[in-house]
Amino acid sequence: MLTSQLLWPILALTGPAPEADCGAQTLVHDAVIHTASDRQAVADAMVFDQCGKILAVGDHSSLAETYPSARSLSLSGKTVIPGFIDAHAHVMGLGQSLMTADLMDSQSVSEVLERLNIFSKTLPEDAWVTGRGWDQNNWDGQAFPSRQQLDVLFPNTPVWLRRVDGHAAWANTAAMKAADRDFSGTWQVDGGQIIRDDTGQATGVFIDQAMGLIESHVPAPDEKFITQALNRAISTMLGVGLTGVHEAGTALEWFHLYQQYNDAGALPLRLYVMANGDGAMLERLCTEGHYEADNHRLVARSVKLYMDGALGSRGAALLEPYSDQPGHMGLLLTEPEVFESLVKRAAACKLQVNTHAIGDRGNRVVLDGYEKGLGASVTEGRHRIEHSQVVALEDFKRFKSMGLIASVQPTHATSDMDWAEQRVGPERVQGAYAWQRFIALGVPLALGSDFPVERPDPLLGFYAAVSRQDTSASPEGGWYPDQRLTRLQALKGFTIDAAFAGFMETITGSLEVGKQADFVVLSKDIMTVPSAEILQTQVLQTWVDGQQMYLQTEAR
């Protein structure tokens, strides 16, 4: 039996820790150290000082001789890798999901109702029932659910449940009544869709921009809820070996909360935050410029834009109709002319532009918008397309010519593979989740999870990247196995390449002299064990700046 110990202070608002004397040194040895560096791929020892700076990486005997007074940290043959960096995630989304009903991997509406019934018993009498994670593609028939199914259990209590991808939500009748709207008829919302039955009545499923009709009426969380949510998110991230996260969309109030944590010495990992493209956080970056904390644990110099929806809810914008829904081509959340103007504004503010694009039309409109809005400077900003999920074959080379980064999430492929080809057909799927196509062209890949859409565990992403299989090792040989990543490509995608995508490659992402000692200790060597054993690997320790933030120990 294993227990874990978190070693970071949970918002102890007593001010930051005093400056350390950097002279004290630690020698990590009796380990297999995969550095993610091209200079020296593997070592068996590493030395860092008390300020967390790596002083040497190499052979144990020579380092022990060079640093005779260093504190010994023997790892009994365990594996060390650079700390995992998730290049696309939602920190506050994870925290909030940990405070609501967990509907991920539910296999039926009945299972959803069972989980909601248990969760609702923990709530105050007048609270909304909220949750996230349902996916109709996991259910028999794959049909969207209805409000009436929720009404059976919750006839008077409002229920609001986000789909796993966050691009659709499911409401009961009480929640729709709280919105005080007549949802009958044929009217729709720009950039969104209200799913209706044959009589024109809303079924309770709202896609993309239509979600705001209900969500704006969900009671706002209080300060206690928000603090608890962030604490739970941080604990979860450290426990799975994350030392850095790129938050794909940050409101100004969240950014201020992160600053408060960091100023108090209570932010134990690195957050690279992208400003929401339509809010006060973008204004702050445009008027005050880039932000980087002295300890490099909080950085803001980018903006997150949205182009289309998600493939699972058929909101991704396609160049041709969906193969499993003739006539339907998805949704553009931002019109091309508006998008171009947003890109120009971000460029004027000297910001990295990172845009959500799933479908082949969504990706093409982003490529066009970058080309027009950024002009000759497009190759200079490390601009990104988040997801880069379904790309027309002729558009891959445009990523390279513009110097773009493809920010992809390996577990999306293994979550979607049972139905993705149904959505786009056998020809378009050749450009879907096509990671080696990018690599063959020299396009950098930054890997992430998109949590809480997927589980935050980067070992799941590493496994998905190298196997293209689900956790049951299906399908045999992997789904479109020619697009699998090598283990080194996957390791770099979750470490140094993700750091590069956040302008932090000189600070973290690999274990090299002069960088910070951000690393993870694993129970197995994920670079050599059979792929199935990757899923059995435990994160034993998580270190940031040479400080141990998480420790898993055997319970006696």
JOVEN-V200231 format. One record per residue. N is the residue number from 1. RES is the residue in one letter. PSI is psi in whole degrees, 0 to 359 (999 if undefined). D_FIRST is the distance of its C-alpha to the first C-alpha in whole Angstrom. Layout:
# JOVEN-V200231
n->N res->RES psi->PSI d_first->D_FIRST
n->N res->RES psi->PSI d_first->D_FIRST
This chain:
# JOVEN-V200231
n->1 res->M psi->140 d_first->0
n->2 res->L psi->143 d_first->4
n->3 res->T psi->163 d_first->7
n->4 res->S psi->155 d_first->10
n->5 res->Q psi->121 d_first->14
n->6 res->L psi->134 d_first->17
n->7 res->L psi->16 d_first->20
n->8 res->W psi->150 d_first->23
n->9 res->P psi->129 d_first->25
n->10 res->I psi->95 d_first->26
n->11 res->L psi->55 d_first->29
n->12 res->A psi->95 d_first->30
n->13 res->L psi->66 d_first->34
n->14 res->T psi->9 d_first->35
n->15 res->G psi->165 d_first->36
n->16 res->P psi->160 d_first->35
n->17 res->A psi->149 d_first->34
n->18 res->P psi->157 d_first->37
n->19 res->E psi->134 d_first->38
n->20 res->A psi->155 d_first->36
n->21 res->D psi->116 d_first->38
n->22 res->C psi->357 d_first->37
n->23 res->G psi->325 d_first->38
n->24 res->A psi->142 d_first->34
n->25 res->Q psi->153 d_first->33
n->26 res->T psi->132 d_first->29
n->27 res->L psi->111 d_first->29
n->28 res->V psi->128 d_first->26
n->29 res->H psi->182 d_first->26
n->30 res->D psi->53 d_first->24
n->31 res->A psi->158 d_first->23
n->32 res->V psi->110 d_first->25
n->33 res->I psi->112 d_first->26
n->34 res->H psi->113 d_first->28
n->35 res->T psi->340 d_first->30
n->36 res->A psi->21 d_first->31
n->37 res->S psi->142 d_first->35
n->38 res->D psi->342 d_first->38
n->39 res->R psi->317 d_first->39
n->40 res->Q psi->102 d_first->36
n->41 res->A psi->322 d_first->33
n->42 res->V psi->141 d_first->31
n->43 res->A psi->172 d_first->31
n->44 res->D psi->7 d_first->28
n->45 res->A psi->157 d_first->29
n->46 res->M psi->143 d_first->30
n->47 res->V psi->134 d_first->31
n->48 res->F psi->156 d_first->32
n->49 res->D psi->182 d_first->33
n->50 res->Q psi->344 d_first->32
n->51 res->C psi->3 d_first->34
n->52 res->G psi->6 d_first->31
n->53 res->K psi->133 d_first->34
n->54 res->I psi->127 d_first->33
n->55 res->L psi->330 d_first->36
n->56 res->A psi->149 d_first->35
n->57 res->V psi->128 d_first->33
n->58 res->G psi->224 d_first->34
n->59 res->D psi->135 d_first->34
n->60 res->H psi->313 d_first->32
n->61 res->S psi->318 d_first->35
n->62 res->S psi->323 d_first->37
n->63 res->L psi->324 d_first->35
n->64 res->A psi->326 d_first->34
n->65 res->E psi->322 d_first->38
n->66 res->T psi->327 d_first->39
n->67 res->Y psi->69 d_first->37
n->68 res->P psi->337 d_first->36
n->69 res->S psi->5 d_first->35
n->70 res->A psi->142 d_first->33
n->71 res->R psi->136 d_first->29
n->72 res->S psi->130 d_first->27
n->73 res->L psi->92 d_first->24
n->74 res->S psi->132 d_first->22
n->75 res->L psi->15 d_first->20
n->76 res->S psi->41 d_first->19
n->77 res->G psi->6 d_first->21
n->78 res->K psi->170 d_first->18
n->79 res->T psi->138 d_first->20
n->80 res->V psi->135 d_first->22
n->81 res->I psi->162 d_first->24
n->82 res->P psi->152 d_first->26
n->83 res->G psi->138 d_first->25
n->84 res->F psi->140 d_first->25
n->85 res->I psi->120 d_first->28
n->86 res->D psi->113 d_first->28
n->87 res->A psi->357 d_first->32
n->88 res->H psi->108 d_first->32
n->89 res->A psi->177 d_first->30
n->90 res->H psi->95 d_first->31
n->91 res->V psi->307 d_first->29
n->92 res->M psi->330 d_first->30
n->93 res->G psi->319 d_first->30
n->94 res->L psi->313 d_first->26
n->95 res->G psi->315 d_first->26
n->96 res->Q psi->324 d_first->29
n->97 res->S psi->329 d_first->27
n->98 res->L psi->349 d_first->24
n->99 res->M psi->1 d_first->26
n->100 res->T psi->180 d_first->27
n->101 res->A psi->131 d_first->27
n->102 res->D psi->113 d_first->25
n->103 res->L psi->8 d_first->27
n->104 res->M psi->142 d_first->25
n->105 res->D psi->12 d_first->25
n->106 res->S psi->138 d_first->27
n->107 res->Q psi->1 d_first->29
n->108 res->S psi->165 d_first->32
n->109 res->V psi->322 d_first->34
n->110 res->S psi->320 d_first->32
n->111 res->E psi->322 d_first->29
n->112 res->V psi->313 d_first->30
n->113 res->L psi->322 d_first->32
n->114 res->E psi->316 d_first->29
n->115 res->R psi->319 d_first->27
n->116 res->L psi->322 d_first->30
n->117 res->N psi->318 d_first->30
n->118 res->I psi->314 d_first->27
n->119 res->F psi->320 d_first->27
n->120 res->S psi->336 d_first->31
n->121 res->K psi->347 d_first->30
n->122 res->T psi->357 d_first->28
n->123 res->L psi->154 d_first->31
n->124 res->P psi->159 d_first->35
n->125 res->E psi->326 d_first->37
n->126 res->D psi->10 d_first->40
n->127 res->A psi->148 d_first->37
n->128 res->W psi->149 d_first->37
n->129 res->V psi->117 d_first->34
n->130 res->T psi->155 d_first->33
n->131 res->G psi->175 d_first->30
n->132 res->R psi->150 d_first->30
n->133 res->G psi->352 d_first->29
n->134 res->W psi->150 d_first->31
n->135 res->D psi->107 d_first->32
n->136 res->Q psi->341 d_first->35
n->137 res->N psi->344 d_first->35
n->138 res->N psi->355 d_first->32
n->139 res->W psi->156 d_first->34
n->140 res->D psi->130 d_first->36
n->141 res->G psi->336 d_first->40
n->142 res->Q psi->26 d_first->38
n->143 res->A psi->149 d_first->41
n->144 res->F psi->147 d_first->40
n->145 res->P psi->180 d_first->39
n->146 res->S psi->160 d_first->42
n->147 res->R psi->328 d_first->42
n->148 res->Q psi->329 d_first->43
n->149 res->Q psi->326 d_first->40
n->150 res->L psi->327 d_first->38
n->151 res->D psi->331 d_first->42
n->152 res->V psi->318 d_first->41
n->153 res->L psi->330 d_first->38
n->154 res->F psi->76 d_first->39
n->155 res->P psi->335 d_first->43
n->156 res->N psi->343 d_first->43
n->157 res->T psi->125 d_first->40
n->158 res->P psi->138 d_first->40
n->159 res->V psi->133 d_first->37
n->160 res->W psi->115 d_first->37
n->161 res->L psi->114 d_first->34
n->162 res->R psi->140 d_first->34
n->163 res->R psi->164 d_first->34
n->164 res->V psi->324 d_first->31
n->165 res->D psi->354 d_first->33
n->166 res->G psi->4 d_first->35
n->167 res->H psi->11 d_first->38
n->168 res->A psi->158 d_first->39
n->169 res->A psi->160 d_first->38
n->170 res->W psi->123 d_first->39
n->171 res->A psi->154 d_first->40
n->172 res->N psi->179 d_first->41
n->173 res->T psi->322 d_first->45
n->174 res->A psi->322 d_first->44
n->175 res->A psi->321 d_first->43
n->176 res->M psi->324 d_first->46
n->177 res->K psi->325 d_first->48
n->178 res->A psi->335 d_first->47
n->179 res->A psi->345 d_first->48
n->180 res->D psi->50 d_first->52
n->181 res->R psi->153 d_first->53
n->182 res->D psi->108 d_first->55
n->183 res->F psi->5 d_first->52
n->184 res->S psi->164 d_first->55
n->185 res->G psi->207 d_first->57
n->186 res->T psi->0 d_first->57
n->187 res->W psi->152 d_first->56
n->188 res->Q psi->174 d_first->53
n->189 res->V psi->137 d_first->52
n->190 res->D psi->129 d_first->52
n->191 res->G psi->13 d_first->49
n->192 res->G psi->177 d_first->48
n->193 res->Q psi->131 d_first->48
n->194 res->I psi->117 d_first->48
n->195 res->I psi->130 d_first->47
n->196 res->R psi->156 d_first->50
n->197 res->D psi->185 d_first->51
n->198 res->D psi->342 d_first->54
n->199 res->T psi->0 d_first->56
n->200 res->G psi->3 d_first->55
n->201 res->Q psi->139 d_first->52
n->202 res->A psi->133 d_first->49
n->203 res->T psi->343 d_first->46
n->204 res->G psi->355 d_first->44
n->205 res->V psi->128 d_first->42
n->206 res->F psi->131 d_first->43
n->207 res->I psi->135 d_first->43
n->208 res->D psi->237 d_first->43
n->209 res->Q psi->340 d_first->46
n->210 res->A psi->340 d_first->46
n->211 res->M psi->329 d_first->43
n->212 res->G psi->337 d_first->45
n->213 res->L psi->326 d_first->47
n->214 res->I psi->316 d_first->44
n->215 res->E psi->330 d_first->42
n->216 res->S psi->347 d_first->44
n->217 res->H psi->356 d_first->44
n->218 res->V psi->130 d_first->40
n->219 res->P psi->136 d_first->40
n->220 res->A psi->142 d_first->39
n->221 res->P psi->150 d_first->36
n->222 res->D psi->177 d_first->36
n->223 res->E psi->321 d_first->35
n->224 res->K psi->317 d_first->32
n->225 res->F psi->314 d_first->31
n->226 res->I psi->316 d_first->32
n->227 res->T psi->316 d_first->30
n->228 res->Q psi->321 d_first->27
n->229 res->A psi->315 d_first->27
n->230 res->L psi->319 d_first->27
n->231 res->N psi->318 d_first->25
n->232 res->R psi->321 d_first->22
n->233 res->A psi->315 d_first->23
n->234 res->I psi->315 d_first->23
n->235 res->S psi->317 d_first->19
n->236 res->T psi->316 d_first->19
n->237 res->M psi->315 d_first->21
n->238 res->L psi->322 d_first->19
n->239 res->G psi->338 d_first->16
n->240 res->V psi->10 d_first->17
n->241 res->G psi->16 d_first->19
n->242 res->L psi->125 d_first->23
n->243 res->T psi->353 d_first->25
n->244 res->G psi->146 d_first->28
n->245 res->V psi->135 d_first->29
n->246 res->H psi->113 d_first->32
n->247 res->E psi->117 d_first->33
n->248 res->A psi->74 d_first->36
n->249 res->G psi->109 d_first->38
n->250 res->T psi->127 d_first->38
n->251 res->A psi->157 d_first->40
n->252 res->L psi->322 d_first->42
n->253 res->E psi->327 d_first->40
n->254 res->W psi->318 d_first->36
n->255 res->F psi->317 d_first->38
n->256 res->H psi->323 d_first->39
n->257 res->L psi->317 d_first->36
n->258 res->Y psi->320 d_first->34
n->259 res->Q psi->318 d_first->37
n->260 res->Q psi->315 d_first->36
n->261 res->Y psi->313 d_first->32
n->262 res->N psi->318 d_first->33
n->263 res->D psi->332 d_first->36
n->264 res->A psi->4 d_first->34
n->265 res->G psi->27 d_first->32
n->266 res->A psi->20 d_first->29
n->267 res->L psi->101 d_first->29
n->268 res->P psi->11 d_first->26
n->269 res->L psi->175 d_first->27
n->270 res->R psi->127 d_first->30
n->271 res->L psi->122 d_first->32
n->272 res->Y psi->105 d_first->35
n->273 res->V psi->140 d_first->36
n->274 res->M psi->128 d_first->39
n->275 res->A psi->140 d_first->42
n->276 res->N psi->141 d_first->42
n->277 res->G psi->357 d_first->46
n->278 res->D psi->27 d_first->47
n->279 res->G psi->191 d_first->46
n->280 res->A psi->335 d_first->47
n->281 res->M psi->322 d_first->44
n->282 res->L psi->318 d_first->47
n->283 res->E psi->319 d_first->49
n->284 res->R psi->317 d_first->48
n->285 res->L psi->326 d_first->47
n->286 res->C psi->327 d_first->51
n->287 res->T psi->327 d_first->52
n->288 res->E psi->349 d_first->50
n->289 res->G psi->183 d_first->49
n->290 res->H psi->151 d_first->46
n->291 res->Y psi->133 d_first->43
n->292 res->E psi->119 d_first->41
n->293 res->A psi->153 d_first->39
n->294 res->D psi->328 d_first->40
n->295 res->N psi->6 d_first->36
n->296 res->H psi->21 d_first->36
n->297 res->R psi->351 d_first->33
n->298 res->L psi->118 d_first->35
n->299 res->V psi->138 d_first->38
n->300 res->A psi->114 d_first->40
n->301 res->R psi->25 d_first->43
n->302 res->S psi->167 d_first->43
n->303 res->V psi->146 d_first->43
n->304 res->K psi->122 d_first->42
n->305 res->L psi->164 d_first->44
n->306 res->Y psi->136 d_first->44
n->307 res->M psi->315 d_first->46
n->308 res->D psi->188 d_first->45
n->309 res->G psi->214 d_first->42
n->310 res->A psi->154 d_first->39
n->311 res->L psi->323 d_first->40
n->312 res->G psi->327 d_first->38
n->313 res->S psi->12 d_first->40
n->314 res->R psi->34 d_first->43
n->315 res->G psi->348 d_first->44
n->316 res->A psi->136 d_first->44
n->317 res->A psi->122 d_first->47
n->318 res->L psi->154 d_first->49
n->319 res->L psi->330 d_first->52
n->320 res->E psi->161 d_first->53
n->321 res->P psi->156 d_first->51
n->322 res->Y psi->138 d_first->48
n->323 res->S psi->332 d_first->48
n->324 res->D psi->11 d_first->47
n->325 res->Q psi->81 d_first->49
n->326 res->P psi->137 d_first->52
n->327 res->G psi->344 d_first->54
n->328 res->H psi->129 d_first->51
n->329 res->M psi->14 d_first->50
n->330 res->G psi->196 d_first->48
n->331 res->L psi->134 d_first->48
n->332 res->L psi->122 d_first->49
n->333 res->L psi->340 d_first->48
n->334 res->T psi->126 d_first->50
n->335 res->E psi->146 d_first->54
n->336 res->P psi->319 d_first->55
n->337 res->E psi->319 d_first->57
n->338 res->V psi->318 d_first->55
n->339 res->F psi->316 d_first->52
n->340 res->E psi->319 d_first->55
n->341 res->S psi->324 d_first->56
n->342 res->L psi->320 d_first->52
n->343 res->V psi->317 d_first->52
n->344 res->K psi->319 d_first->55
n->345 res->R psi->316 d_first->54
n->346 res->A psi->320 d_first->50
n->347 res->A psi->321 d_first->52
n->348 res->A psi->332 d_first->55
n->349 res->C psi->5 d_first->52
n->350 res->K psi->43 d_first->51
n->351 res->L psi->146 d_first->47
n->352 res->Q psi->136 d_first->45
n->353 res->V psi->123 d_first->45
n->354 res->N psi->116 d_first->42
n->355 res->T psi->131 d_first->43
n->356 res->H psi->122 d_first->41
n->357 res->A psi->124 d_first->43
n->358 res->I psi->304 d_first->41
n->359 res->G psi->166 d_first->44
n->360 res->D psi->328 d_first->47
n->361 res->R psi->318 d_first->50
n->362 res->G psi->314 d_first->47
n->363 res->N psi->321 d_first->47
n->364 res->R psi->320 d_first->50
n->365 res->V psi->323 d_first->51
n->366 res->V psi->315 d_first->49
n->367 res->L psi->316 d_first->50
n->368 res->D psi->317 d_first->54
n->369 res->G psi->321 d_first->53
n->370 res->Y psi->317 d_first->52
n->371 res->E psi->317 d_first->55
n->372 res->K psi->319 d_first->57
n->373 res->G psi->331 d_first->55
n->374 res->L psi->337 d_first->54
n->375 res->G psi->220 d_first->57
n->376 res->A psi->338 d_first->57
n->377 res->S psi->0 d_first->55
n->378 res->V psi->327 d_first->52
n->379 res->T psi->355 d_first->51
n->380 res->E psi->348 d_first->50
n->381 res->G psi->5 d_first->48
n->382 res->R psi->41 d_first->45
n->383 res->H psi->154 d_first->45
n->384 res->R psi->153 d_first->42
n->385 res->I psi->118 d_first->42
n->386 res->E psi->121 d_first->39
n->387 res->H psi->308 d_first->37
n->388 res->S psi->50 d_first->40
n->389 res->Q psi->310 d_first->39
n->390 res->V psi->111 d_first->42
n->391 res->V psi->131 d_first->45
n->392 res->A psi->138 d_first->49
n->393 res->L psi->325 d_first->49
n->394 res->E psi->351 d_first->52
n->395 res->D psi->349 d_first->50
n->396 res->F psi->318 d_first->48
n->397 res->K psi->339 d_first->50
n->398 res->R psi->329 d_first->51
n->399 res->F psi->315 d_first->47
n->400 res->K psi->314 d_first->48
n->401 res->S psi->333 d_first->52
n->402 res->M psi->359 d_first->51
n->403 res->G psi->31 d_first->48
n->404 res->L psi->159 d_first->45
n->405 res->I psi->132 d_first->41
n->406 res->A psi->113 d_first->40
n->407 res->S psi->105 d_first->37
n->408 res->V psi->161 d_first->35
n->409 res->Q psi->105 d_first->31
n->410 res->P psi->323 d_first->30
n->411 res->T psi->343 d_first->28
n->412 res->H psi->321 d_first->31
n->413 res->A psi->315 d_first->32
n->414 res->T psi->336 d_first->30
n->415 res->S psi->326 d_first->30
n->416 res->D psi->348 d_first->33
n->417 res->M psi->336 d_first->34
n->418 res->D psi->340 d_first->35
n->419 res->W psi->353 d_first->37
n->420 res->A psi->317 d_first->39
n->421 res->E psi->332 d_first->41
n->422 res->Q psi->323 d_first->43
n->423 res->R psi->316 d_first->43
n->424 res->V psi->350 d_first->45
n->425 res->G psi->168 d_first->46
n->426 res->P psi->338 d_first->46
n->427 res->E psi->309 d_first->48
n->428 res->R psi->334 d_first->47
n->429 res->V psi->344 d_first->43
n->430 res->Q psi->337 d_first->44
n->431 res->G psi->16 d_first->44
n->432 res->A psi->133 d_first->41
n->433 res->Y psi->41 d_first->37
n->434 res->A psi->74 d_first->39
n->435 res->W psi->319 d_first->38
n->436 res->Q psi->337 d_first->39
n->437 res->R psi->319 d_first->43
n->438 res->F psi->313 d_first->42
n->439 res->I psi->321 d_first->41
n->440 res->A psi->333 d_first->44
n->441 res->L psi->356 d_first->46
n->442 res->G psi->21 d_first->45
n->443 res->V psi->123 d_first->43
n->444 res->P psi->141 d_first->40
n->445 res->L psi->125 d_first->37
n->446 res->A psi->124 d_first->35
n->447 res->L psi->145 d_first->31
n->448 res->G psi->195 d_first->29
n->449 res->S psi->334 d_first->28
n->450 res->D psi->27 d_first->30
n->451 res->F psi->145 d_first->27
n->452 res->P psi->14 d_first->27
n->453 res->V psi->318 d_first->29
n->454 res->E psi->170 d_first->26
n->455 res->R psi->146 d_first->22
n->456 res->P psi->355 d_first->22
n->457 res->D psi->112 d_first->20
n->458 res->P psi->340 d_first->22
n->459 res->L psi->329 d_first->20
n->460 res->L psi->318 d_first->21
n->461 res->G psi->319 d_first->25
n->462 res->F psi->314 d_first->25
n->463 res->Y psi->314 d_first->24
n->464 res->A psi->322 d_first->27
n->465 res->A psi->319 d_first->29
n->466 res->V psi->345 d_first->29
n->467 res->S psi->331 d_first->28
n->468 res->R psi->39 d_first->30
n->469 res->Q psi->158 d_first->28
n->470 res->D psi->182 d_first->26
n->471 res->T psi->352 d_first->22
n->472 res->S psi->13 d_first->24
n->473 res->A psi->36 d_first->26
n->474 res->S psi->143 d_first->29
n->475 res->P psi->159 d_first->32
n->476 res->E psi->129 d_first->32
n->477 res->G psi->347 d_first->33
n->478 res->G psi->154 d_first->32
n->479 res->W psi->120 d_first->34
n->480 res->Y psi->66 d_first->38
n->481 res->P psi->343 d_first->36
n->482 res->D psi->346 d_first->39
n->483 res->Q psi->5 d_first->37
n->484 res->R psi->149 d_first->34
n->485 res->L psi->151 d_first->33
n->486 res->T psi->166 d_first->32
n->487 res->R psi->323 d_first->29
n->488 res->L psi->320 d_first->31
n->489 res->Q psi->318 d_first->33
n->490 res->A psi->317 d_first->30
n->491 res->L psi->313 d_first->28
n->492 res->K psi->324 d_first->32
n->493 res->G psi->328 d_first->32
n->494 res->F psi->4 d_first->29
n->495 res->T psi->266 d_first->30
n->496 res->I psi->324 d_first->33
n->497 res->D psi->326 d_first->35
n->498 res->A psi->321 d_first->33
n->499 res->A psi->318 d_first->34
n->500 res->F psi->320 d_first->38
n->501 res->A psi->343 d_first->38
n->502 res->G psi->20 d_first->37
n->503 res->F psi->32 d_first->40
n->504 res->M psi->19 d_first->37
n->505 res->E psi->343 d_first->37
n->506 res->T psi->353 d_first->39
n->507 res->I psi->321 d_first->36
n->508 res->T psi->181 d_first->33
n->509 res->G psi->338 d_first->31
n->510 res->S psi->159 d_first->32
n->511 res->L psi->91 d_first->31
n->512 res->E psi->156 d_first->35
n->513 res->V psi->132 d_first->37
n->514 res->G psi->343 d_first->38
n->515 res->K psi->170 d_first->35
n->516 res->Q psi->147 d_first->32
n->517 res->A psi->76 d_first->29
n->518 res->D psi->112 d_first->27
n->519 res->F psi->166 d_first->24
n->520 res->V psi->140 d_first->21
n->521 res->V psi->126 d_first->18
n->522 res->L psi->153 d_first->17
n->523 res->S psi->338 d_first->14
n->524 res->K psi->160 d_first->17
n->525 res->D psi->98 d_first->21
n->526 res->I psi->350 d_first->22
n->527 res->M psi->348 d_first->25
n->528 res->T psi->335 d_first->25
n->529 res->V psi->157 d_first->23
n->530 res->P psi->148 d_first->24
n->531 res->S psi->325 d_first->24
n->532 res->A psi->330 d_first->21
n->533 res->E psi->345 d_first->18
n->534 res->I psi->321 d_first->19
n->535 res->L psi->343 d_first->17
n->536 res->Q psi->359 d_first->14
n->537 res->T psi->138 d_first->14
n->538 res->Q psi->141 d_first->12
n->539 res->V psi->115 d_first->14
n->540 res->L psi->324 d_first->13
n->541 res->Q psi->147 d_first->16
n->542 res->T psi->126 d_first->19
n->543 res->W psi->137 d_first->23
n->544 res->V psi->129 d_first->26
n->545 res->D psi->36 d_first->29
n->546 res->G psi->14 d_first->27
n->547 res->Q psi->132 d_first->25
n->548 res->Q psi->118 d_first->21
n->549 res->M psi->341 d_first->21
n->550 res->Y psi->140 d_first->17
n->551 res->L psi->128 d_first->14
n->552 res->Q psi->129 d_first->11
n->553 res->T psi->157 d_first->9
n->554 res->E psi->133 d_first->6
n->555 res->A psi->139 d_first->6
n->556 res->R psi->999 d_first->8
